[in-house]
């Protein structure tokens, strides 16, 4: 997790943290080593503005926000690796962000990266490439030119050919335009050129499907990151480690002089031009003459482009990360909003590939992240002033009837939007925790909608999860009152119990299988629904039933990642002594403690079903099974009256076979 310390969490933060926490707990309880770090994307203009408004230094404002949000995350029950906590505004971190900047600077200087695009007019590629009319081995990209974006759909091929490049472009366009017959209904793209002396029309319609079918063009794929302007004219950000010298020009600060810091005060301005402040005066690292530091700061996307690597080696003072950290990459699951897929991930992947090429880290699969879980936003009700359009705080709106602005009495503009501090529609989780409980709130956030979907906040609906947890508590209280005894850490199947225990055994096996599968595919609503179903199945049995205790035991283990607080409490009550989260291991099909105690068997005569027997012990000798089958009334009616050896009787007169109670689980 890498939240922005805005000052207070809302339910959007609570949702994403619940998603990551339930996954971390599931994999840890499944026996895997899991890194679940937490950090703060602490730099940025919003914090700077807020600090200036309050007359505070941005450092103090940000640190107070982080302290408050830590308290909220602890209340959420999130099991983060706090020993890996980092902050981008910490000099120990941004010293290496500056180091990264200098690596990029040196790479650009040595490889000419800054000049790669010189002379190439900007454009948007259509996804097509065309064969050059003079050389069929040359492919020309068909692009929409920046100067033609006023013409929707306009595109033309661009080629770097010998001689005048503009003539080459026009010649290629004319050659490709000629000989292609198309109608208005077949229009797929435009080639736009000014009319020439040969009378070429200003607009020539081209059918791209005809290009493809006729072999004139073919589809191709390409990847290109546009130029990234990393400087920002503000104070609260990572200082750019460059010195401006009248004699030497821009000079990078030597690595052993990092970090370069600013003096952030309550009166800090958003921008101080280089040389305007005495604080910017310094000596040139190259000639030792008078110089001035760069006062622009870096885009915060630079800070957040490599934190995933620093998490693995937080206290390294000699490198961004040790080469040995490569063994822990890629990151298995990246959780973030859909906007991350087109913003942060783009920059992070670029930096990851650069660091791999520069020898800092090895990416065996070529990518820093293996899976992306793009969670949907949490929506809340927002109010705006009808006169100014300004978002209103809840205290400024009278919602006793039709929402009206308190100050004017006018009807407020009501909308449903992503929870945001700026829109005043975020719901503080702390009062919700106090009213409904942390676990019920977590379950609501995980059950209400699939993680990829939007979630419309409805605090009144949490009561459903409260009822579910109350049922679980009642089950535990009943089993404990029945005096079942035993330990949750060592419980194992015993006698089959009373009639129809196979029904509960099936419910247990189904829940274990369904929840495990759902966890691996981020199907949290399905998982919670399966747990609710298991609780109903267990509630139908007497608490004195041996199988009931095993069902409750299983329920607590499966429920623990979702509701860690209450399950630890109830597991201790069931065991008769406090238990730790490590003792609540995730049940597996091979775990003897959770194998079904009984199974359903079908009795057949000559291949036809004669009867169904429930409550057959899961482990049973063949001869014993044959005797049970022989003694069954449905079998007795078809066998000889004289005694027959049990095994022989089972083979000739009747046979038994365990039946699958579900398509994939033996009971």
N, C-alpha and C positions, 0 to 999 in steps of 0.2 A: 504494500500500500504506500501511496505517496501523495497524501492530500495537501491542498493549499491551506495554510493556517489562517483562515478568514476570521476566526474568533470564536465560532461556535458551530458544532455539527448540526446538521438537520437530517431528516429521514433519508435523504438521498445518500448521505455519507453512511448512515447506519445500514442501509441496504447493501452497499458494495462491500462494507466491512464484514457483514454477516455472510455474504457469499464467499469471500476469501477464507473466513474463519471456519465455516463448515467444511470446506474442502481440505483445509490444513488439518483439522481434527480427524476427518475421515482417513486421510492417508497416514497420519501418525498412528492412529489406532489400528491401521492395517499393517503396521510393522515397518513403514518406510521412514527414512530420514527426511524431514521436511524443514525447509527454511521459509519462514513466514515473517519477513522483516517489515519494518515501518520506518518511514522517513517523512520529511516535510519539504515541499516545494515552496521555500520560504520567501524568495525574492519576488518582486513584481510591483507594478504601479498601484494596484488597489491598496496594498499595505502602506505604501508610501503616502498616498493621498489621505488614508485614514489617520495615519500618524500625524501628518501636518495639521489636519483638522482638529486634532486633540492636543496639539502642542507637545507631542512626544517625539522622541527619536524613533525611527522605524525599527531599530534593533529591540528597544524595550517593548514596543507594541507587538512585534512578532513573537518575542519570547513569552509574553504574557498570554497570547493566544494559544501558543503551543502547550503551555502548562494547563490551560483550561481544557483544551481538546484531549489531552492525555487523560484527564479525569473522566471525560465522557467516554472515551474508548475503553477505559478500565471498567466503567459501569456497564458497557455493552457486553462484557465478558469475552472480548476478543483476545485470543491467545497469540499475541504477536511476540516475535523475538526482540524484546526491547534492548537487548545488548547490542543489536545491530542498528539502533536508531541513528539517523543522520539528519542533517539540515543543510540545505544548499547555501544558507547564509553564514554557516560556520566557516571561518578561515581555513580550518583543517580540511574542509571539503572543497571550497572554491579555489584553494591553492592548486588543486589538481584539475579543476575546470580551466584555470588559466594555463596550466601545463598542456591540456588538450588543445586549447586555442593556439598555442605556440607550435604544437606539432602540425596542426593544419596550416599555419602560416608558413612553416618551413617546407611542407609538402607542396604548397602552392608555388613557393618561390623556386623550388628545385625542378618541379615538373611543368611549370607554366600553366597550372590549372586555372589561374585567374584570366587567362587569355584564350581559353579553349573556344569560347563562343564568339570571339571577335570576327566581325565581318559577316556573320550569319544572321539574317533577319529573323526576328522572333516569330514563332508560329505555333499553331496547335495541330498536331498530326491527326489525320483522319483514320489511321489504322491501315491504310493502303500504301503499297509501293508499286510504281510503274516501271516497266522496262524502258531504258533510254532508247530513243528512236534511232540513234546512230550506233549504239553498242548494246546489244541485247543482254550482255552480262552485267551491265550496270543497272542498279535499282534506284529509282527516284522516289523519295517520300512525297506523298500528296498531303499538303498541309493547308490549314486556313491561316492566311497571313494576318499579322497584327493590324496592318494598315487597311485590311479589308473586312475587319470584324463588323463594320457597319452594314455589310452585305450578308445577311444570314445565309449560311450554307455555302458561302464562297470558298473555293479552294483551288489550288494550283500546284503542280509539281515543282520542286526546287532541286536543282542539280548544280554541283560544282564541276564545271567542265572547262576544258582549255579555252583560253581567250576570255572575252568579256562574259562574266558570269550572268549578268542580267540578260544578255542576248541568249545565252544558253537556256535560261529559264523560259524565255519567251518562245524559243524554237521548240523546246520540248512540249510546251503547252499547246502550240499550234499543231505539232505533229500528232499528239495524242488526241487532240480535238477532232482532227480530220478522220474521215472514214468510219466513225462510230455513229450508226443510225439509232436514234432513240426518239420517243414521243414524250409529250408532256407528262403522261401518266407514268413513264419509266424514270422520271427524274430522281436522281439520288445524290447528285453533287453538282457544284457549279465550278467552272473555270472562268475567272474574270480577268480580262485584259482590256486595255485601251485599244480602240480600233486602229489597226496599222495601215500602211500604204497598200497592202494586199487586200484590204477590205475585210479582214477577219472581224467578225461581229464582236461587240463589246462583251456580250455574254453568250457562252456556248454551253449548252446543256450536255452533261455526260452521264451515262448510265453506268454506275459502278458495277452492277451485276453483269452488264455486258462486258465490261473490262475483265472481270473475273472469269466468266464463261468463255470469253474469246482468247484467253491466255495473254491479254495485254497487261494485266496487273495481277497481283496475288496479295493475300493478307500476310501481315507480318506482325511481330510483337517487339516491343522495345520498352526500356525503362530509362527514365530521365528525371533527375531531381533538378528543379529550377534553382536559379541563383538564390542563395539564402542570405539575406541581409541580417547580420547578427548584432549590429549596434543599436542601442536605444538611448534616447536623450532623457535619461532620468538618473536619479541618484541611487535608489535602492536596487542594486543589482551587482553582479560580479564585475569588478573593474577590468577593463580591457588592458592587458599587460603590454602596452606599446608606449614608447617615449618619442616625442616629436623634437627633432633637433634641426636647427637651421642649416647645419653643415652636413649632417648625415642623412636627413630625412627621417621617415619612420623607422624606429629601431626597437626590436623586441627586447623585453626585459629578460635578463639572464635567468635561467631556471633556479639558480641558487638564491635569487633575490625574491622569489615568490613566497608567500602571497603578496600581491600589491593590494593595499587596502585603502578605503576612503574613510574620512571622518564623518560618520553619519550623526547628525544632530537634529534637534527639533526644528531648526530653521533651514534644513537642507532644501535646496530647490531642485526642481526636476531636471534642470539642465544648466550647466556652467560651461561656457565655451572654452576650449583649450587655451590656457594662458590667462583667462580672466581671474583666476583665483591664485593667490600666493601659494596655496596648498599644492597646486599643480607643478610648481617649480621644482626641478630636480637636475641632476647631472646626467649627461648622455652616457649610457653604458659603453658606447663605442669610442668616443673621443674625449669624454670627461668634460665637455663643454656645457654651457648653459642649455637647458632643455626644459620641456614641460610634459607632464604626463597626459595621456589621453583621458578625458573625463567622461566619455560615453561608457555605458555599461553594456553587458551582453544580454541578448534575448534570453528569457528564462528557458526557452526550449534547449538552449545549450546546456544549462544546468541539469535539466531532466533527461538529457539524451544518453547519459551514461551511469546514472545512479544504480541501475540494476547490477552493474559490475562492481561498484564500490561496496554494495551490501556484503559481498563475499569476502572483502578484505578491508574492513572499515578502518582499522588502526595502522595500516601500512604507511610509514612515513617516508619510504624511499621510492615508491612507485604507485601508479594508479591502482594497480592490483598485481598480485603475484601471478606468474604464469601458471601456477598450479591451480588457480581458480577456474581455468578452462575446463577442467574435468567436471565441474558442476554446471556447465552450460550445455544447452540453452536453458533459459527459464522455462519451466514446464507449462505454466499457465499465467498468462497476462490478463488481468481483469481491469477493465476501464470502460468509460463511455464510448459510444460509437464515434464521437468526434475524435477520439484518440487514433482511430484507424487511418484518418487522413491528416492528422497533425503530428502528435507526439511520436507515434510509431514510425512515421516516415523519417523523422530526424534521428530517432534512436537506431533504426536499421542502418541509416547512412553512416552514423558514427561507429556503429558496431563493425560494419564492413571496413571502414577506414582503419579502426584499431587493429582489426585482423590483418589487413594488408601492411600495417606499420609494425607488426610483430608484437603488439601489446597483449593480445589475446588470441587464442585459437578457437575458431568456431567450426567444429567438426561437420555440422550440417549446413554451415554457411549462414545461419540465422541466429539472432539472439533470443527469440521467443518461439516456442514450439506450438503453443495453442493460444488463441485469443478468445476470451469470453467478454463480448461487448454487451455490458448490461444496459437495460433500458433505464430511462430516467424515472424518478418519482415525481408525480404531478401534484400540484397543490392549487388551491383557489387564490387568485390574485385580484386585487382591486386597484383601479386607477381613477384619478380625478378627471371628470368629464371636460373640465376647462383647460387643463394643462397636459393631460395624458400622463402625469407623474404617478408612479406606483405609491400606494398608500399603505401605511402600517395598519395592522388589524385594529389598533386602538383608535385610529382615525376614521373607522367605518362603523356605522351602527347596523348590526346584522340581526336585530330583533325582529325585523320584518324584511321588506325589500331593502337590500344593501344601499345605504345612503352615506354621503360624506358628512361627517359630524360637523365640520366647520361651516358648510353651506346648506346642508339639507338636500342637496341634489343627489340624484341617483348615481351611484358609482358604476363604473364600467367593470363588469365581472368577466374574468377569463380563467381558464385552466391552463397552467403553464408549468414548466420545469421548476422545481423548488430552487430558489435562489435568494441569497441575502439581499441583493439589490432590488428584488421584487417583493420583499417582505412576505413571502408565502412559504417560507421554510418552517417546518414543525420541529421544535426543540424536542429531542428524544427524552430528555431527563424527566419532565413531568409525565410522559407516557410510560416510562419505566416505573415510576413511582405508583402510578394508577393501575397498570395492567401487569407489571412484572417484565423483567428483561427477556426471559425465555419466551413468553407469550408474544412479545413484540417481534422477536427474531423469527419465530415460527410464522407469524403473519406476513412478514416481509418476504420470507422464502416460499410461502404457500400461495400467496395472493395472485401472483403472476409468474410466468416463466421468466428466468433471469434476463433473457434477451428482450423482453417486452416492457412497455411502459406500465407503470403501476400507479393507479389513481388512489391517492391516500384517502382512507376512510377509517378513522380511529375507532369508530363504533364497532367495526367488524372484528376487532381484536378479541372480543368476548368469546368468539368461537374457539380460538386457541386456548383461552383461559378454561373453557369447559373441557377441552381435551386433556389439558394438564391436570385438571381436577379429577378426571376419570382415572388417569394414571396413578395419581396419589391414592385414590380409593382402592385401586387394585393392590398397591403395595401395602396399605394399611390392613386390607383384608387378609393377605397372605401372612403378614407378620402376626396378626391376631390369631390366625389359625395355628401358629406355632410350628411352621414348616422347618424352621432352623436352617442350618447350612450356611455356606459362604458363597457370595457371588463370584469370588475368584476361583472357586473349586467345585461349583455345582456340576452335577453330571446326571444323565438320564438314569432313572430308576425303574420301578415297576410301572406297568402301563396305566395303572389307575383304574378308574371306573369306566363305564360304557361310553363310547363315542369319543374317547380321547384322541382318536385318529383325526377327527375334524379339527381340533386345535393344533395338532401336529402339522397338518397341512397348512393351516393359517400361518404358523411359525415359519415353515419352509418357504412359503410364498413371500412373506414379508422380507425374509432375509435375502432372497433372490432378487426381488423387485427393488428394494432399497439400494442394494449394492450396485445393481445395474444402473439405476437412476443417478447415483452419485458419480459414476464414471462418465455420464453424458450430461451433467449439469441439469438433470431432471428433478430439481428439488420439489416442485409441487407434487409430482408423482410419488416421490419418497415419503413426503409428509402424509399424503393420502393413504399410503400403504400402512404407515404406522397407526393412523387413526383406525383403520380397518382391523389391525391386529388388536388394538385395545378393546374394540367392540367384541371381537371373538373371545378374548380372555375373560371379559366381563360376564359372558354367558355360562362360565364354569364356576363351580364352587371353589372358594379360596383354599379349601382343604385338599383339593385335587392336586396331586403331585405335578401334573402337567401344567397347571395354572402357574405354579411358581416358576417353572422353566420358561413359560411364555412371558411372564413379567420380567424375568431376568433378561431375556432376549430383547424385549421392548426397551428396557433402559439402555442397553448397549447400543442399539440402533438409533435411539433418540438422542443419545449424548452429544454428538456433534451439533445438533440443532438447538438443544436446550441444555447447555452444560451445567448451569447452576442447579436447577431442580433435580436433574438426574444424579448428580454426585450426592446430593442430600438423600434422595430416595434409595440409591444403591447402598449407601451406608446403613440406612435403616433396615433394608432387606438383609444385609450381611450381618447385622448386629454389631458392627464396628465401622469407624470411618474408612472410606476407600479413597484412592487417588484416581485421577483420570487415566493413569497408566494401567490400572487394573481393569478398566472397562475396554478390553481389547475388542476389536471388531470381529464379529462371528463369521466364520467361513464354513463352507460345506464340509471341510475336512476336520472341523473342530468338534471333537467327540462330545464336548460339553453341550453342544447344541444339535446333535443328531436327533432326529425324531425318535421317540421311545417306542413307537408302535407304527404298524403299517396296515394298509388295507390289502386283503388277499381275495382273489377270485378263485372259486372252486369250479373246475370244469369236468364234464363227463363226455368223452368222445369229442373233445374240441368245442363243446357247447357249455355256456355258463350255466351252472346249476345253483350257485349261491355266492354270496359275498360275506366275508368274515372280517369284522373290524377288530382292532386292538390286538393284532398279532405282534408279539415282540419283534423288534427290528433285527435282533440277532437270535436266530433259532436254528437248532439242528434239523437236518433234513428228515431224520427218522421221527423226531418229535412233531414236525409239521405234517408228516404223513399220517401219524396217529390222529392228530387233530382233524385232518380232512376226513379220515375214515370214520370217525365218530360223529361227524356232522349228520344231522337228520336227512338232509337232502341227498347225501351220498349213500346213507344206509338203505334208502329205498331202492337203490340200483345195484347193490353189491350182493354177493352170495351170503347166505346166513352162516356158512361155515367159516371159521377163522382163517384168515389169510395173512401171511407176513406183512407187516406194515409197509415196507418199502415196495413190495410186489403189489400190494393193494393200491398204493398211491399211483403206481405206474399203469396198472391195468384198469382197475375199476374207476378210479377218479384221480385227478391231478390237481395240484395247487400251484399258483404262480402269483408273486407279488405284482400288484397293479400300480401303474403310475397314476398318482392322483392329479398330477398336472403334466404338461407336455415336456417338462425338462427337469423335474425334481422327483427323485425316488423317495417314497415315504415308507 
